[in-house]
Amino acid sequence: MYALLAFVTGLLFGFGLIVSGMANPAKVLGFLDIAGRWDPSLALVMAGANAVGLAGFAVAAKRRVTLLGTPMMLPTARTIDRRLVAGSVVFGVGWGLAGFCPGPALVALGAGHVKALVFVAAMVAGMGVFEIVERMRARSTTASQAAPAGE
Amino acid sequence: MSIDWAAFTPWAALAGGIIIGIASVLLALANGRIAGISGIVGGLLRPAFPDAAWRIAFLAGLIAAPLLYTAYAALPEIIVVAGYPTLIVAGLVVGIGTRYGAGCTSGHGVCGLSRLSPRSLAATFAFMAAGFATVFVVRHVLGS
């Protein structure tokens, strides 16, 4: 049931991206090009999503368990650090280069676009780089912590 | 700045946004999860993932959406202007950036802003600014 609902939600999310026009990178780039002929559509997608989200997440925030009775797994981090901002800037550069962010790229992949497949493959590789770097970093910190002072 | 009225689709954008909002709220209420696409994909690359089933199910739904959509209506056009080298660089950068930034347009821009998260506001401001700057440089400075 848990996974089935996630499938339905993913489907709905994909429909939203298609209807909104955001599955099309050319339209996303039209929004990001404020110095050219600007297409403000993406701002209205955000407005629509956030209007529903503000009400819905206010309800979700008050709940301790989900409608299925499982624990809520919503994030709790509050601090704005360099990692968050630098990572987001790096993401924004990639977004501006191709007009793809993760969701629309997966929808375009489903629509059979080879270019979306190439983008998604590179994106997963990039995420893999993050995992490898983070695991190496975790290992070196635990190793230095575990190592006795005399070593 | 001049608005491209021919390209501007306010009602479709608003309607699509509302659907995205409903989907995000549904995943939060039913599964207790954030509909952040980069986080859902990235979570599958973790060493241990006991929660792989819902992640795969959500992504399968996302990928299946255009297939089901075409059964009832014509799929809006998807135009990818970027060439393969650009797509590879962009993909790598998006993958690394979204993991370090702990989210993308959906996780921060939709869910995070809706939750009034200061982290997501900072992240959304950062990636929007970088996106605007990148397109400005590519289209108006380098002039492709």
Interface residues (C-beta under 8 A of the other chain):
Chain A: Y2 A3 L4 L5 A6 F7 V8 T9 G10 L11 L12 F13 G14 F15 G16 L17 I18 V19 S20 G21 M22 A23 N24 P25 A26 K27 L29 G30 L32 D33 I34 A35 G36 R37 W38 D39 P40 S41 L42 A43 L44 V45 M46 A47 G48 A49 N50 A51 V52 G53 L54 A55 G56 F57 V59 A60 A61 R63 V65 T66 L67 L68 T70 P71 M72 M73 L74 P75 A77 R78 T79 I80 R83 L84 V85 A86 G87 S88 V89 V90 F91 G92 V93 G94 W95 G96 L97 A98 G99 F100 C101 P102 G103 A105 L106 V107 A108 L109 G110 A111 G112 H113 K115 A116 V118 F119 V120 A121 A122 M123 V124 A125 G126 M127 G128 V129 F130 E131 R135
Chain B: M1 S2 I3 D4 A7 F8 T9 P10 A12 A13 L14 A15 G16 G17 I18 I19 I20 G21 I22 A23 S24 V25 L26 L27 A28 L29 A30 N31 G32 R33 I34 A35 I37 S38 V41 G42 L45 R46 P47 A53 W54 R55 I56 A57 F58 L59 A60 G61 L62 I63 A64 A65 P66 L67 L68 Y69 T70 L75 P76 E77 I78 I79 V80 V81 A82 Y84 T86 L87 I88 V89 A90 G91 L92 V93 V94 G95 I96 G97 T98 R99 Y100 G101 A102 G103 C104 T105 S106 H108 G109 V110 C111 L113 S114 R115 L116 S117 P118 R119 A122 A123 T124 A126 F127 M128 A129 A130 G131 F132 A133 T134 V135 F136 V138 R139 H140
